[in-house]
């Protein structure tokens, strides 16, 4: 049995906003498996946030008060910029 329920995480990656779907799902599909467990845990915590929070954080309209979440957001943004 694995620690992470991949089907559940993939389901949680599906958001109500197209803009978020274009950020979160590609990151999950391409990078989640390579993350250390500590970063996987932070990513899963990030998925528990609301769409409005995520939109604000990913599109630079605010920052997460939790430094670990903000670090994950910065990492995802940097990873996706490299893929462009």
WOQUI-V771474 format. One record per backbone hydrogen bond with DSSP energy under -0.5 kcal/mol. NH is the residue of the N-H (numbers start at 0). CO is the residue of the C=O. Records with the same first field share a line. If there is no record, write none. Layout:
NH = CO / CO
This chain:
5 = 3
8 = 4
9 = 5
10 = 6
11 = 7
12 = 8
13 = 9 / 10
14 = 12
20 = 16
21 = 17
22 = 19
23 = 19
24 = 20
25 = 20
26 = 22
27 = 23
28 = 24
29 = 25
30 = 26
31 = 26 / 27
33 = 30
34 = 30 / 31
38 = 35
39 = 35
40 = 36
41 = 37
42 = 38
43 = 39
44 = 40
45 = 41
46 = 42
47 = 43 / 44
48 = 45
53 = 49
54 = 50
55 = 51
56 = 52
57 = 53
58 = 54
59 = 56
60 = 55
61 = 55
66 = 64
69 = 65
70 = 66
71 = 67
72 = 68
73 = 69
74 = 70
75 = 71
76 = 72
77 = 73
78 = 74
79 = 75
80 = 76
81 = 77
82 = 78
83 = 79
